[in-house]
Structures are given as C-alpha cells and as structure tokens.
C-alpha cells in the first residue's frame, strides 16, 4: 500500500479553486512540480505543511476506505494554509501583534484605518522611487502614464489614452502627445486608418522597460515581511476593490483597436 501524504499546499489549493468546477477528466496535477518522498510517493511543492506517512491501518467505510497514517516525516514553511468555509476557499490571515491601538480621531477627521487613506498612502510610498526616477530623467508624470499605457499595447489613439488614464485626473492633450513624439519615445503610425494611432519607438520601449525595473524594485521592497500567500491574498483583495469601484475604465491590456 503506498504511503498517505497529506499536504496543506497553497499552490495546490489555488489550482483546485480554479479547476474544481471543470468536471471529470481534468488533470489537476498538470504542471505541478513533484518530488519523491517516503516510499517514492509524489510530494507536492509549495506547501504550508507536509506530512509523509506510512499506512498503519485501513478500515471499511462503506462506500470508501479509511486510511490511518503514521507520520514518518514532517516539514513546514511560512506559507499560510488555505481553509474551506462556506463553500469557498480562503486564507488564514495573521493577526497583527502590535499592541498599539490608534486613538479615536478628532471630530471631523479621517480615521487612521480609513481604506482610502491606507490605499492612497501605500500607493504614494510605492510610487516614490518611480517619481524620483522621473524627476532625474525630466519626465512629467502625465507623460509617464501615457508611455506606460502604450507599453501595454501599441496602436492606440489619443482617445484611447484619454479613456484609460482620464479617471486619474491626468489630461492627455495634443500637446502632451506632441511632446513625447518630439522626444523620440512615440511615433505616429501615418499608414494607420483615421484617427492616427500611436506606438512606442525603440527608445520609448527601452525607457518603459527601465521604468518597469524601478517599479518592480519598489514592489519587492513593499513586499518585504510578507510571505507568498499574503502577497497573493493582497493582490486578490485589491483586484476585488478595483472591480467594486471601477468607474468604467477600458481594460488596460486589451490591444489597441
């Protein structure tokens, strides 16, 4: 009888979340990195905890067999385990250990844990290294936004740019477009049908890649102290907030019309 190998795996359970509704015949182990453990049994990677067992007893459970395993090897990591509650998978969230309790704000003042304040401050702090890099390069933030959007897909019109970045309060003007064209970062596709469409030049794409590197370094710094499960959970919650508050912004990564 092969060993029984219970595994509390964040990666495996996320895969189960995505494939549990796909029906029979789906290989839910496809693409997983497997190692070999006790008795050559497959070990799933990315586990919060993993118990390698040998089959000690088995009992008839009617329409199934109940295996009782004796643990022969155990390992764990800092990954947060998933839980199943209310018909859905979820994460266990660590409780902050700080004993500091924010004082009640003065009347007419925002709370210290106001979601808008927390999200806004986090954004400003993560964006600060990018803002400093833009200042060094002499690139206004409005131009940076336009170049970033073109970095996700070429062949966009000026109206496309306005629709995507307009909710930020930045106005994509004809003058702004003329400036990034004059800088050599963007070209106007003359052969394209009216209205004219814009695309990054080689210099423009190189600039965007360099700024992405700065953004990714800022992201890594922001994630310090978070494990992979917490980072995954944070991203999922932020996506939900974005969906709940979406003013109708066109998809950023859809190709230009």
ABEGO torsion letter per residue (X at the ends): XBBBBBBBBAAAAAAAAAAAAAEBGBBAABGBBBBBBBGGBBBBBGBABBBBBBBABBBBAGABBBBBBBBABBBBBABBBBBBBGGBBBBBBBBBABABBBBBBBBGBBBAABAAAAAAAAAAAAAAAAAAAAAAAGBBAAAAAAAAAAAABBGBBAAAAAAAAAAAGBBBBAAAAAAAAAAGABBBBAABBOBBBBBBBAAAAAAAAAAAAAAAAAAAAAABGBBAAAAAAAAAAAAAAAAAABAGBBBAABBBX
